């Protein structure tokens, strides 16, 4: 998780600022196979979305959605990680 820590911290702070961290964690846990479809949608939409998010975050997000272990670790980080 060390390489993920910096990006995850940015994401969790943003989710916390918007007040949706628990909703996102619950969705990631409940979505199951839909996470793969979400990852594919991110790959397809990358050319359009690249200007909206920091460089590399979309690829990192798609990879996290495809990997059950990373996704579970991120959900754990949302629930138990640092709060701003």
Secondary structure by P-SEA (a helix, b strand, c coil): cccaaaaaaaaaaaaaaaccaaaaaaaaaacccaaaaaaaaaaaaccccccccccaaaaaaaaaaacaaaaaaaaaaaaccccc
